[in-house]
Amino acid sequence: MKRLSALSLAFLVVTLFVSSCQTSSPQLGSQTNWIKACDTKSDCGALECICGMSTTTCESDAQSSELEGAECVDTMDAGAIALCDGQVHSDKFCMTLCDDAKCANGSFCQADACAPALQSETLFTIDPTIIHQALIGFGASLAYDENLIVSYPNKEALFDVMFSESGFDVIRIANRFEGNNETDLSAATEVVAAATDRLGRPPVVFITSGSPPDALKPNGNRYCSNLDPNCTLVRNVEGGFDYEAFAEHWRASLAAYANAGVVPDFVSIQNNADWLPGGEGAAEACRFLPEEGTLLLSMPDGQEILAEFPGYAQALAEVEAATSDLEAAVSFAAPEVGSPIMVGGYSESLADAPYDAIALHLYGVDPLNVPRDQLERVGALSFETGKPVIQSEMASDGFGTALLTHYTLTLARGAAYIQQPFVTNSTDMNSSVLIGLDGETIVTFPSYHALAHFARTTGPGWLRIETTADSADILGSSWISPDEDSLTVVLLNPTQSAIDVEVTIDASVAHLLDEALVTRTTFDGVERSANLGTLSPNRSVRVPARAILTIATAPD
């Protein structure tokens, strides 16, 4: 009986993988132990070389009878796709299924089909004695979409996808409080409660603000455009910036959220404090300098204006003082600027400020050419201050998200990565959104799978441990649970060719990879969080071009 593919395909665009080998069906004669690796047809004798394995194309099981134990598998069979590095072959071909049987020597079971054993050219070594940072988690921004989520007709299934199936355990919320709208906070409460139910523990909640309310802006509007110098904090009757009113707004906001049942783990007083919208399109913003002062603006009409702006350090100190007696202690994340290079300018002014985490975004960063020195400086600041790093807002495509998450974790010593945004009300392909909704259809986009590779098999408090690879072509990170009974390895291949990798680890914890589970996403293919089964006996895996793969200790 034929197996249907077990792939979890979120958004399927079938690209036929055309073999360069011959596709005729020669007279084979009875063959046993026929599963062998090949590079070309000349390696295969009477067989063909299909996706690196000696086999033959077929239309029915009858054509596979001369290959012992073989079946004619469909092009969409999970094992066939796995063998072809996440691509769909143009023809059916013969494979031995291993649902209920072991594979012959020289082969291993991958996605329930026998594949030739891998001969790894790259060694990835894990050293559990060197610990780098503790993890907070992975998630996404609701970005004012709470009502879209909670009003979705199949919201229970949506919550399963958002949290149960992904492992996402960080939720970023935009501060909706305006002074008299406590009921508008109930949607966020429902999302947090759903996450708690699915995760078995409360998610990490990060609250930020695109802008203070209209009344606290001299332009009278949360939204700004055209480098408006009045896109900042209103002044008080004495003529100074009204830090006190800003702080009272935050005190009232946090009290209202707590009353609604949402107590944030981290609070950012201003998102993108270093930014003024420069075009005609309006966006939420409120400009703060690191410290109160002036900034020369080159306006769209060619004029130059010396504008005054409030100080982020002063505002943060005022908010901390105003909220210090709230029942739930407040942990502040700062400065939440738009790029890693801006962290340094603000951190100097925040040296003595009351904040608990370093927050930033990665806008302007090319995933294929990251500014390593800038990210490493963020990591050094984290090490020196003992404050965790939170990448609190970023939008990128699937493989870009995988790369940026990796570099945030390894270069910047990141403890949390938050995608922007969580959902959209369309199932049309979207490069950065995690989940698309249309009617009762839920689609997970490539970025969802990229981030889930890090999130599904880790948790808060997991520790990043030292890893080295003997090739710069493979990227990876390793995480061990606080009780040292589970291990997760995430590998990425940014090159244009598949790489076979052997994972090695100290004998004291090597048992954590016994029967470990392998999951893979090929961004240029059709695999999306595809379950490849258990790690091969020689602890080798194939990471196709532009793909991400996770090896994780099997659950008890």
Secondary structure by P-SEA (a helix, b strand, c coil): cccccccccccccccccccccccccccccccccccccccccccccccccccccccccccccccccccccccccccccaaaaaaaccccccbbbbbbbccccccccccccccccccccccccbbbbbbcccccccccbbbbbcccaaaaaaaccaaaaaaaaacccccccbbbbcccccccccccaaaaaaaaaaaaaaaccccbbbbbbccccccccccccccccccccccbbbbccccccaaaaaaaaaaaaaaaaaaacccccbbbccccccccccccbbbbbbbbccccbbbbbbcccccccbbbbbbaaaaaaaaaaaaccccbbbbbbccccccccaaaaaaaaaccccccbbbbbbccccccccaaaaaaaaaaaaaaacbbbbccbbbbcaaaaaaaaaaaaccccccbbbccccccccccccccccbbbcccbbbbcaaaaaaaaacccccccbbbbbbbbccccccbbbbbcccccbbbbbbbbcccbbbbbbbbccccccccccbbbbbbbbcccccccccccccccccbbbbcccbbbbbbcccc
